[in-house]
Amino acid sequence: MRNTKNPEVLKLSPHPITGRLIDSHPGVRTRPMQVLVLGASRTGTVSIMAALEQLGYNPYHMAKGKIERPVMITTTYENTR
């Protein structure tokens, strides 16, 4: 499941204590989260994303993340195991 062609993925190595990639991710929130909407596949998440964009928010959708930030897919998959 690991994408070895993406250099962002290669920067992560398993955390020395937990062994999980997500625990080694250096991500830091630069501004507070305002709205959190979670939904399973095929439950209208794209519609919610479009509505939030119309309201002026900058939503994140997993489908968009697959293209822009493949490392997030790797770490998210790891959390579901």
N, C-alpha and C positions, 0 to 999 in steps of 0.2 A: 504494500500500500504506500510505500515511501517513494516520492518523486525525487530521484537523484539528479535530475537536470535543473532543478530550481535551486539557485544558490541560497535562498532564504531558508529552505528546508535543511540544507547541509550545515547551517550554522548551529542548529540545535543538536544537543547530545543529551542522552538520558540523565536525569538528575541523579547525583551520586547516592542519595538516600532512598528516594522513592522509585527511581528508575523510569519515571514518566517524562515525556518531552514537555508537556504543558507546564510542569513545575520549573523548567529551565527557560521558559519563554520570557524575554525581557520586557514584554509589553507593559506599558504604563498608560493609564487613562489620562488624557490631556485636558479633558473637561468632564463635568459630571454627566452621568446618564440621565436623560429626562423622561424617556418612555421606554418600557421594555414590553415587547409583544412576542410571545412564543407560540408557535403552532406547528403541528405535524404536517408532513407533506400532503398536498391536495386539500388543504383546509382553508384556502383563501389568503395565504400569506403574501402572494404577489399583489392581490387587491389591497390588502392592508398597507403594504409598502407604497403602492401608488397613492393611496389616500394620505399617508404621512408625508410623502413628498409634496403633495398639493398644499398641505398645511405648513410647509416650510421646514420640515425636519429632514435630516440626512440619514435615512434608514439603511441598515445593513441587511442584506438577504443572502442566505447561504449560497444560492445559485450564482449570485454575483461574486461571492467570495472564492468560489472554485476557480474562477478565471483570474481575479486580481491578486489573491493571496493564498496560493495552494498550501502554505504551511498551516493555515487555520483548519483546513480539512484534515490534515494529518493529526493535529492535536485534538480536534473535536472527535475524530474517529477513536482515538486512544481513550478518551473519556467515556465512551460507550461500552468499552470492553470490561 
